[in-house]
């Protein structure tokens, strides 16, 4: 490479870095933003459940925490008396996202009906207190 080519390459690099600097500066604060805290539990810590409606489940975990599970395809069977919620466990029994839940609802007589979770949220003590007593797990 001759001197003239090296100078052009150096100038081109300087121009490209100068043009990219604002974009890099704007991306830097986003990279430093704290990650959302994941709240997980183990299936063995799940104590009880309730369903106030066909598309919502409340799971009581560790006898003090409550998780709200919103269902994408619920069923009115959830609110019927005497039904069972069945969870199929594959691999590790930790639940950190809706994909970790493989749920079915059964009345004990026929096939268990699959239900799909679309979100799972750990409720705050204030949110738990706002749940009507008849709907608490």
N, C-alpha and C positions, 0 to 999 in steps of 0.2 A: 504494500500500500504506500502510495506516495504522500507527501506532506499535504498537498491540496485536498486529497480524498479524506485524510484524517481530520482536517479542519472542518470539512463539510459534515462528516459523521458526528463530530463533537458538537457542531452547531445544531444539527438535526436532533440530537439527543437532548440538548438544552431546551430547544423549542418544544419538543414533545413532553418533557418533564414539566415545563412551565405551564403548558396547556392542561396537563393532568392534575396539577397541584390543587386547584379548587375542588375538583371532584374527590380527590383523596382526603382533603381537609373536611369536606362535608360527610364523608363516610366514616371518619374517625370517631365522632361522638356516638354514632349508631353502633359501632363495634364495641364501645365501652359501656353501652347500656347493660344493666344487670339482666341476666336471664330470668325468665319466669320460674318461680319455685315450683317444682313438681311435688305433688303430694301423693304418696303411694301407701298401700297397705297390703297385707298378705291375706289370701283367702281364708287361712286358718284363724284370722282375727275377726272375721265377719260373724256377728252375733245374731242379727235379726234383719228383717226387711218389712217394708209396707209399700203399698201402691195407692196413692190418693186418686189417681186416674189411670187411664189406659196407656199413657205415654210417659209416666214418671214413676221412678222407684226411689225409695229412700233406703239406704243400707246403713245399719248401725254397726260400727266397727270399734273394737277394743272397749266396748261397753260405754263409750263416751263420745266418739266422733260419729258424725252422720255425713254420708256422701249422697248427693243427688245424682241419679242417673237418668238422663233424658234419652228416650227411646225413639228411634227413627220409625219403627213399625211395631207399635205396641198392640195390646189386645185387651178387650174388655174382660177377658178371663182373669186378668191380674187382680181385679177388684172383687172377684167372686169369692165366697167363703170356701175354705178347705183346699185351696190350691197350693201347690208347692213351687218354689223357685229352685231350679236346678242349674248348677254351674258346672260346666265341663272344664277341667283343668288339663292343660297340655304344657308340659315343661315346668318352668319356675312358677310358683303360685303367687307372685307379686302382681298387683293391679296398679298401674300407673296411667293407663289411657283406656279409652273405650275398646280398643282392639284387644286388650287383655281379658275382656269379659266375653265368655261364650255362654249365654244364658238361654234357658228354656223354661217355660211354665207348663205345669202338668196338674191335672185334676186327679191323677192316680189311676184313671181308668183307661185312657187311650194313649196315643202318642203325645210326647212332649212337644209343645209348639215353640219353635225358636223365636227369640226376640233379639233385636239388634240395638246395642247402645250407640248413641251418636255423641254423647258427651258425659263426662263424669266430673263433679265438682265437690270439693270438700266444703261443707257449710260452716260458717262462723257460729259462735254461740248465740249471737243475736238472730241469725237466720233459723237456727234450730228452734229457738224459743218462739219464733213466729209461725212455726208449723202447728196447725190445729192438733189438739191432743189425740183425736181419733185417727189422725194420719201419721203419727209418729211411730217409728219402728221400735 
